[in-house]
């Protein structure tokens, strides 16, 4: 038997499977526990548990639904981390004629790439899309 009977691709595939499994059926009570004592808006001074039980539970159900219904980007997330890239908050949305999002592009860059270069790459992509 070889010292390493699996490949890096095997590792990424298993990490992807496990990452996806964590979000497919999140524990409803666990969602509520994660909300306890957390500010609704960072440094906003209002925590989720400041709301009435009814309001808190409605928010918990909504958050649970958002997690359960989230797109499976596990492979993307695992590969970003494995490649040492970090996602950035810069997003391009392409809308149809009534303003509905049809395409959303997210960007990830090497941590040492400067902001000016990141912005230039995004501008070039946006320009290329606009030209088509």
KESEKOL-367994 format. One line per field, with one value per atom (N, C-alpha, C, CB): residue number from 0; chain; atom name; x, y, z. Coordinates in pm, whole numbers, plus 50000, padded with zeros to 5 digits. Glycine has a CB too. Layout:
BEGIN
resi	(NUM,...) .
chain	(A,...) .
name	(CA,...) .
px	(X,...) .
py	(Y,...) .
pz	(Z,...) .
! end
This chain:
BEGIN
resi	(0,0,0,0,1,1,1,1,2,2,2,2,3,3,3,3,4,4,4,4,5,5,5,5,6,6,6,6,7,7,7,7,8,8,8,8,9,9,9,9,10,10,10,10,11,11,11,11,12,12,12,12,13,13,13,13,14,14,14,14,15,15,15,15,16,16,16,16,17,17,17,17,18,18,18,18,19,19,19,19,20,20,20,20,21,21,21,21,22,22,22,22,23,23,23,23,24,24,24,24,25,25,25,25,26,26,26,26,27,27,27,27,28,28,28,28,29,29,29,29,30,30,30,30,31,31,31,31,32,32,32,32,33,33,33,33,34,34,34,34,35,35,35,35,36,36,36,36,37,37,37,37,38,38,38,38,39,39,39,39,40,40,40,40,41,41,41,41,42,42,42,42,43,43,43,43,44,44,44,44,45,45,45,45,46,46,46,46,47,47,47,47,48,48,48,48,49,49,49,49,50,50,50,50,51,51,51,51,52,52,52,52,53,53,53,53,54,54,54,54,55,55,55,55,56,56,56,56,57,57,57,57,58,58,58,58,59,59,59,59,60,60,60,60,61,61,61,61,62,62,62,62,63,63,63,63,64,64,64,64,65,65,65,65,66,66,66,66,67,67,67,67,68,68,68,68,69,69,69,69,70,70,70,70,71,71,71,71,72,72,72,72,73,73,73,73,74,74,74,74,75,75,75,75,76,76,76,76,77,77,77,77,78,78,78,78,79,79,79,79,80,80,80,80,81,81,81,81,82,82,82,82,83,83,83,83,84,84,84,84,85,85,85,85,86,86,86,86,87,87,87,87,88,88,88,88,89,89,89,89,90,90,90,90,91,91,91,91,92,92,92,92,93,93,93,93,94,94,94,94,95,95,95,95,96,96,96,96,97,97,97,97,98,98,98,98,99,99,99,99,100,100,100,100,101,101,101,101,102,102,102,102,103,103,103,103,104,104,104,104,105,105,105,105,106,106,106,106,107,107,107,107,108,108,108,108,109,109,109,109,110,110,110,110,111,111,111,111,112,112,112,112,113,113,113,113,114,114,114,114,115,115,115,115,116,116,116,116,117,117,117,117,118,118,118,118,119,119,119,119,120,120,120,120,121,121,121,121,122,122,122,122,123,123,123,123,124,124,124,124,125,125,125,125,126,126,126,126,127,127,127,127,128,128,128,128,129,129,129,129,130,130,130,130,131,131,131,131) .
chain	(A,A,A,A,A,A,A,A,A,A,A,A,A,A,A,A,A,A,A,A,A,A,A,A,A,A,A,A,A,A,A,A,A,A,A,A,A,A,A,A,A,A,A,A,A,A,A,A,A,A,A,A,A,A,A,A,A,A,A,A,A,A,A,A,A,A,A,A,A,A,A,A,A,A,A,A,A,A,A,A,A,A,A,A,A,A,A,A,A,A,A,A,A,A,A,A,A,A,A,A,A,A,A,A,A,A,A,A,A,A,A,A,A,A,A,A,A,A,A,A,A,A,A,A,A,A,A,A,A,A,A,A,A,A,A,A,A,A,A,A,A,A,A,A,A,A,A,A,A,A,A,A,A,A,A,A,A,A,A,A,A,A,A,A,A,A,A,A,A,A,A,A,A,A,A,A,A,A,A,A,A,A,A,A,A,A,A,A,A,A,A,A,A,A,A,A,A,A,A,A,A,A,A,A,A,A,A,A,A,A,A,A,A,A,A,A,A,A,A,A,A,A,A,A,A,A,A,A,A,A,A,A,A,A,A,A,A,A,A,A,A,A,A,A,A,A,A,A,A,A,A,A,A,A,A,A,A,A,A,A,A,A,A,A,A,A,A,A,A,A,A,A,A,A,A,A,A,A,A,A,A,A,A,A,A,A,A,A,A,A,A,A,A,A,A,A,A,A,A,A,A,A,A,A,A,A,A,A,A,A,A,A,A,A,A,A,A,A,A,A,A,A,A,A,A,A,A,A,A,A,A,A,A,A,A,A,A,A,A,A,A,A,A,A,A,A,A,A,A,A,A,A,A,A,A,A,A,A,A,A,A,A,A,A,A,A,A,A,A,A,A,A,A,A,A,A,A,A,A,A,A,A,A,A,A,A,A,A,A,A,A,A,A,A,A,A,A,A,A,A,A,A,A,A,A,A,A,A,A,A,A,A,A,A,A,A,A,A,A,A,A,A,A,A,A,A,A,A,A,A,A,A,A,A,A,A,A,A,A,A,A,A,A,A,A,A,A,A,A,A,A,A,A,A,A,A,A,A,A,A,A,A,A,A,A,A,A,A,A,A,A,A,A,A,A,A,A,A,A,A,A,A,A,A,A,A,A,A,A,A,A,A,A,A,A,A,A,A,A,A,A,A,A,A,A,A,A,A,A,A,A,A,A,A,A,A,A,A,A,A,A,A,A,A,A,A,A,A) .
name	(N,CA,C,CB,N,CA,C,CB,N,CA,C,CB,N,CA,C,CB,N,CA,C,CB,N,CA,C,CB,N,CA,C,CB,N,CA,C,CB,N,CA,C,CB,N,CA,C,CB,N,CA,C,CB,N,CA,C,CB,N,CA,C,CB,N,CA,C,CB,N,CA,C,CB,N,CA,C,CB,N,CA,C,CB,N,CA,C,CB,N,CA,C,CB,N,CA,C,CB,N,CA,C,CB,N,CA,C,CB,N,CA,C,CB,N,CA,C,CB,N,CA,C,CB,N,CA,C,CB,N,CA,C,CB,N,CA,C,CB,N,CA,C,CB,N,CA,C,CB,N,CA,C,CB,N,CA,C,CB,N,CA,C,CB,N,CA,C,CB,N,CA,C,CB,N,CA,C,CB,N,CA,C,CB,N,CA,C,CB,N,CA,C,CB,N,CA,C,CB,N,CA,C,CB,N,CA,C,CB,N,CA,C,CB,N,CA,C,CB,N,CA,C,CB,N,CA,C,CB,N,CA,C,CB,N,CA,C,CB,N,CA,C,CB,N,CA,C,CB,N,CA,C,CB,N,CA,C,CB,N,CA,C,CB,N,CA,C,CB,N,CA,C,CB,N,CA,C,CB,N,CA,C,CB,N,CA,C,CB,N,CA,C,CB,N,CA,C,CB,N,CA,C,CB,N,CA,C,CB,N,CA,C,CB,N,CA,C,CB,N,CA,C,CB,N,CA,C,CB,N,CA,C,CB,N,CA,C,CB,N,CA,C,CB,N,CA,C,CB,N,CA,C,CB,N,CA,C,CB,N,CA,C,CB,N,CA,C,CB,N,CA,C,CB,N,CA,C,CB,N,CA,C,CB,N,CA,C,CB,N,CA,C,CB,N,CA,C,CB,N,CA,C,CB,N,CA,C,CB,N,CA,C,CB,N,CA,C,CB,N,CA,C,CB,N,CA,C,CB,N,CA,C,CB,N,CA,C,CB,N,CA,C,CB,N,CA,C,CB,N,CA,C,CB,N,CA,C,CB,N,CA,C,CB,N,CA,C,CB,N,CA,C,CB,N,CA,C,CB,N,CA,C,CB,N,CA,C,CB,N,CA,C,CB,N,CA,C,CB,N,CA,C,CB,N,CA,C,CB,N,CA,C,CB,N,CA,C,CB,N,CA,C,CB,N,CA,C,CB,N,CA,C,CB,N,CA,C,CB,N,CA,C,CB,N,CA,C,CB,N,CA,C,CB,N,CA,C,CB,N,CA,C,CB,N,CA,C,CB,N,CA,C,CB,N,CA,C,CB,N,CA,C,CB,N,CA,C,CB,N,CA,C,CB,N,CA,C,CB,N,CA,C,CB,N,CA,C,CB,N,CA,C,CB,N,CA,C,CB,N,CA,C,CB,N,CA,C,CB,N,CA,C,CB,N,CA,C,CB,N,CA,C,CB,N,CA,C,CB,N,CA,C,CB,N,CA,C,CB) .
px	(50084,50000,50089,49904,50047,50126,50107,50086,50201,50196,50072,50322,50029,49913,49821,49956,49725,49641,49525,49586,49537,49434,49502,49332,49429,49486,49433,49452,49491,49439,49297,49530,49268,49131,49034,49127,49079,48995,48964,49064,49065,49045,48946,49178,48963,48872,48729,48920,48715,48581,48512,48589,48585,48526,48495,48619,48583,48556,48433,48678,48419,48302,48175,48317,48179,48062,48021,48090,48120,48089,48041,48212,48102,48060,47915,48151,47879,47742,47645,47731,47685,47598,47568,47661,47662,47643,47533,47772,47510,47412,47281,47471,47277,47154,47039,47180,47067,46962,47013,46917,47023,47075,46981,47098,47039,46963,46889,47057,46755,46675,46711,46525,46723,46756,46898,46743,46987,47124,47128,47210,47039,47030,46993,46926,46894,46852,46962,46730,47034,47145,47254,47204,47280,47382,47340,47410,47209,47158,47168,47013,47166,47162,47279,47161,47244,47345,47417,47443,47382,47447,47370,47457,47443,47379,47315,47480,47199,47130,47217,46990,47266,47361,47488,47305,47604,47727,47737,47848,47765,47778,47652,47898,47538,47413,47344,47320,47387,47327,47196,47307,47147,47024,47058,46910,47034,47062,46934,47124,46949,46833,46744,46878,46805,46723,46660,46807,46679,46608,46464,46681,46435,46302,46209,46308,46079,45982,46006,45836,45955,45971,45916,45903,45801,45736,45822,45597,45875,45959,46090,45987,46147,46273,46254,46322,46144,46120,46094,46002,46025,46003,46136,45909,46223,46355,46434,46432,46427,46498,46450,46478,46319,46264,46313,46109,46314,46361,46508,46339,46590,46734,46755,46809,46682,46691,46655,46598,46549,46508,46612,46378,46676,46781,46900,46827,46936,47048,47010,47087,46890,46846,46833,46712,46791,46770,46889,46656,46999,47117,47174,47225,47227,47291,47410,47337,47430,47543,47670,47517,47747,47874,47991,47882,47964,48064,48193,48009,48180,48300,48380,48263,48310,48375,48446,48271,48378,48435,48558,48330,48546,48659,48778,48618,48754,48864,48927,48815,48846,48904,49002,48794,48957,49043,49168,48967,49151,49265,49365,49217,49315,49403,49459,49329,49419,49470,49408,49618,49292,49225,49122,49160,49091,48988,48883,49049,48755,48649,48647,48512,48608,48598,48454,48695,48419,48282,48249,48259,48332,48307,48230,48439,48111,48022,47970,47905,47957,47891,47757,47978,47651,47519,47479,47414,47428,47377,47227,47447,47152,47007,46940,46955,46819,46741,46665,46643,46578,46511,46417,46433,46376,46288,46363,46171,46494,46576,46602,46511,46559,46585,46730,46488,46796,46933,46930,46997,47012,47024,47160,47002,47261,47397,47458,47484,47528,47600,47742,47528,47839,47978,48043,48056,48106,48180,48328,48135,48411,48553,48630,48602,48738,48830,48971,48808,49054,49190,49290,49204,49416,49524,49530,49661,49553,49553,49654,49581,49763,49865,49841,50000,49729,49700,49643,49600,49704,49661,49523,49763,49459,49322,49310,49273,49410,49405,49402,49526,49481,49484,49352,49602,49300,49170,49062,49131,49059,48959,48976,48967,49101,49129,49075,49281,49096,49046,48893,49091,48829,48682,48634,48630,48701,48664,48678,48750,48785,48806,48696,48944,48659,48551,48419,48537,48390,48266,48263,48251,48375,48382,48360,48518,48420,48404,48257,48493,48191,48048,47965,47999,47993,47916,47931,47959,48049,48073,47996,48222,47958,47885,47741,47926) .
py	(49882,50000,50125,50000,50224,50347,50424,50434,50515,50597,50686,50682,50732,50820,50764,50969,50680,50613,50699,50487,50828,50919,51042,50957,51115,51234,51360,51238,51472,51599,51621,51716,51575,51585,51502,51539,51385,51303,51379,51168,51444,51522,51636,51578,51706,51817,51766,51893,51653,51598,51563,51473,51501,51466,51590,51373,51688,51814,51882,51908,51878,51937,51866,51930,51733,51655,51690,51504,51698,51727,51871,51702,51964,52105,52118,52195,52054,52060,51997,51989,51886,51818,51905,51686,51988,52076,52179,52148,52217,52321,52269,52422,52143,52090,52083,51951,52046,52033,52089,51885,52222,52279,52253,52429,52234,52211,52338,52165,52332,52451,52510,52416,52426,52475,52534,52361,52473,52524,52664,52430,52690,52824,52924,52827,52889,52978,53000,52921,52895,52907,52999,52769,52993,53079,53226,53035,53250,53388,53452,53389,53371,53422,53516,53307,53635,53732,53801,53665,53766,53826,53950,53725,54056,54177,54151,54291,54210,54199,54263,54266,54382,54452,54465,54594,54431,54441,54576,54421,54569,54688,54774,54771,54711,54786,54807,54716,54734,54752,54679,54895,54607,54530,54386,54586,54295,54154,54082,54090,53968,53890,53856,53761,53823,53784,53903,53706,54025,54142,54146,54272,54071,54071,53980,54026,53996,53907,53765,53953,53667,53527,53503,53435,53562,53544,53601,53610,53722,53786,53709,53932,53667,53591,53461,53561,53389,53262,53283,53190,53390,53419,53445,53541,53519,53545,53415,53649,53333,53205,53117,53132,53112,53032,53087,53031,53218,53279,53248,53431,53260,53231,53084,53266,52995,52853,52826,52773,52893,52877,52927,52949,53039,53092,52997,53230,52938,52843,52719,52804,52665,52544,52565,52497,52685,52713,52772,52804,52787,52848,52760,52875,52824,52751,52673,52848,52555,52473,52522,52322,52599,52649,52583,52803,52464,52394,52368,52263,52320,52292,52419,52227,52528,52657,52701,52763,52692,52736,52652,52728,52522,52434,52463,52285,52476,52503,52639,52493,52740,52871,52859,52972,52794,52778,52696,52712,52588,52502,52576,52376,52666,52743,52868,52783,52891,53007,53139,53015,53133,53255,53297,53235,53426,53474,53551,53562,53518,53592,53736,53525,53824,53965,54011,54052,54121,54171,54240,54264,54227,54290,54194,54334,54235,54149,54227,54097,54159,54217,54148,54203,54224,54169,54211,54216,54116,54145,54121,54055,54225,54219,54212,54339,54158,54158,54290,54038,54300,54427,54473,54416,54382,54422,54430,54324,54421,54439,54313,54537,54197,54072,54030,53960,53980,53930,53806,53897,53808,53693,53626,53737,53706,53655,53731,53671,53660,53724,53666,53701,53752,53709,53750,53771,53654,53680,53663,53584,53737,53733,53686,53870,53615,53574,53599,53423,53648,53685,53631,53838,53625,53592,53701,53576,53664,53763,53876,53694,53849,53953,54044,53888,54020,54106,54238,54036,54348,54479,54516,54586,54609,54649,54709,54750,54786,54848,54741,54941,54637,54529,54452,54433,54426,54359,54439,54339,54568,54654,54659,54796,54658,54660,54533,54674,54418,54292,54297,54172,54343,54351,54447,54395,54561,54658,54597,54784,54523,54459,54357,54391,54279,54181,54253,54090,54357,54433,54496,54543,54551,54612,54507,54680,54390,54283,54240,54163,54233,54194,54302,54170,54427,54536,54541,54670,54504,54505,54395,54491,54292,54182,54208,54042) .
pz	(50000,50000,50000,50122,49924,49919,50049,49797,50072,50193,50196,50205,50080,50069,49960,50036,49999,49899,49847,49956,49861,49812,49756,49926,49674,49611,49681,49460,49647,49698,49648,49655,49527,49474,49557,49326,49605,49693,49822,49725,49877,49999,49976,50049,49865,49835,49814,49709,49747,49723,49855,49632,49948,50076,50159,50153,50156,50227,50170,50219,50039,49973,50017,49819,50020,50061,50204,50050,50293,50433,50451,50521,50380,50388,50345,50300,50236,50186,50286,50050,50347,50442,50564,50488,50602,50718,50695,50751,50570,50542,50483,50448,50444,50383,50482,50327,50604,50705,50837,50720,50847,50971,51088,50954,51203,51326,51364,51441,51366,51396,51532,51391,51633,51768,51769,51873,51694,51685,51625,51604,51528,51467,51576,51350,51657,51766,51867,51835,51901,51996,51943,52028,51812,51752,51753,51609,51759,51759,51897,51712,52002,52139,52169,52238,52215,52255,52142,52340,52018,51902,51858,51785,51824,51774,51638,51764,51616,51487,51379,51492,51409,51323,51405,51275,51349,51428,51500,51339,51628,51713,51711,51670,51686,51677,51809,51585,51911,52043,52062,52068,51961,51973,51938,51880,52032,52010,51971,52136,51907,51865,51984,51795,52098,52212,52284,52309,52233,52287,52236,52248,52130,52072,52152,51925,52130,52193,52143,52163,52218,52177,52038,52277,52009,51879,51766,51878,51787,51686,51669,51723,51780,51777,51701,51920,51728,51660,51511,51723,51473,51332,51261,51316,51326,51268,51257,51353,51362,51362,51247,51495,51225,51115,50980,51120,50967,50842,50817,50845,50920,50907,50872,51036,50940,50911,50765,51004,50717,50577,50479,50554,50514,50425,50418,50474,50531,50531,50451,50676,50478,50408,50258,50464,50218,50076,50005,50062,50076,50015,49905,50121,49804,49694,49749,49581,49696,49739,49669,49707,49740,49688,49761,49702,49814,49893,49816,49943,49693,49613,49590,49477,49558,49537,49665,49493,49778,49905,49943,50016,49930,49965,49874,49953,49744,49651,49675,49508,49709,49742,49858,49776,49964,50081,50050,50193,49976,49942,49854,49872,49771,49683,49751,49557,49876,49949,49906,49934,49840,49795,49898,49657,49899,49990,49912,50101,49939,49870,49919,49893,49830,49865,49847,49780,49906,49900,49770,50011,49671,49542,49454,49474,49414,49338,49218,49427,49105,48988,48972,48859,48968,48940,48800,49045,48725,48592,48597,48481,48569,48581,48445,48658,48443,48320,48308,48316,48211,48183,48295,48055,48383,48494,48626,48507,48620,48740,48821,48827,48771,48841,48818,48794,48924,48907,48819,49045,48715,48624,48640,48479,48672,48691,48808,48561,48892,49001,49001,49140,48988,48989,49121,48868,49184,49307,49274,49425,49342,49314,49436,49270,49411,49516,49465,49555,49553,49516,49617,49503,49574,49667,49773,49593,49899,50007,49987,50137,49915,49898,49777,49885,49704,49589,49639,49491,49594,49642,49589,49602,49661,49630,49489,49733,49447,49314,49205,49295,49220,49121,49122,49148,49241,49252,49179,49400,49206,49142,48991,49198,48944,48800,48734,48774,48799,48744,48734,48833,48838,48839,48731,48977,48718,48614,48475,48625,48452,48321,48291,48316,48390,48371,48342,48497,48421,48400,48261,48508,48218,48084,47975,48063,47992,47893,47885,47929,47997,47999,47932,48146,47963,47903,47751,47963,47702,47557,47484,47529,47556,47492,47516,47545) .
! end
